[in-house]
Amino acid sequence: FHPYGFAETTVVDGEYQFECQHGERECYGNIVQACTIAHTADQDTLVSLITCMMSSAAPDQAGPACFTQLNIDYQPVMDCIESGEGAQLHADYGENQNSLTPRPDNVPWINIGKEHMLEYWELEEYGLLQFICDTFELSACADM
């Protein structure tokens, strides 16, 4: 998960500035999520946090409530945002996204093993589990 979307990054007087497709709130939400990723070690917890935020009517503002819901301290995320680390992470995600081949033309852009295999709407129709089992021939899939 790389929260960047279709933003543009510029550096003005040594500081990052972002222009996001859906405005400042999208950029702030991306930075919150970038800091959440950087400061959440457990993958299951991370998925729960990102899902909680993205399920909210205001994802950019949902971080504190989502962390509280899971009994996790939000302060490391706030420190990340306020220190500029979040802006650096957001810029890094932009560099990564803009270096992909093919270059993303919609979001979410799903890569597995650094390869773009399906558009998200194709994956929705196919089914993630079925796609993984058909593509990677995993032994665990034999029981399905």
Secondary structure, DSSP 8 states (H G I E B T S, - for coil): --TT-S-EEEEETTEEEEE-TT-HHHHHHHHHHHHHHHT---HHHHHHHHHHHHHSSSGGG-HHHHHHHTT---HHHHHHHHHTHHHHHHHHHHHHHHT-SS---SSS--EETTEE---HHHHHHH-HHHHHHHHH--GGGGG-
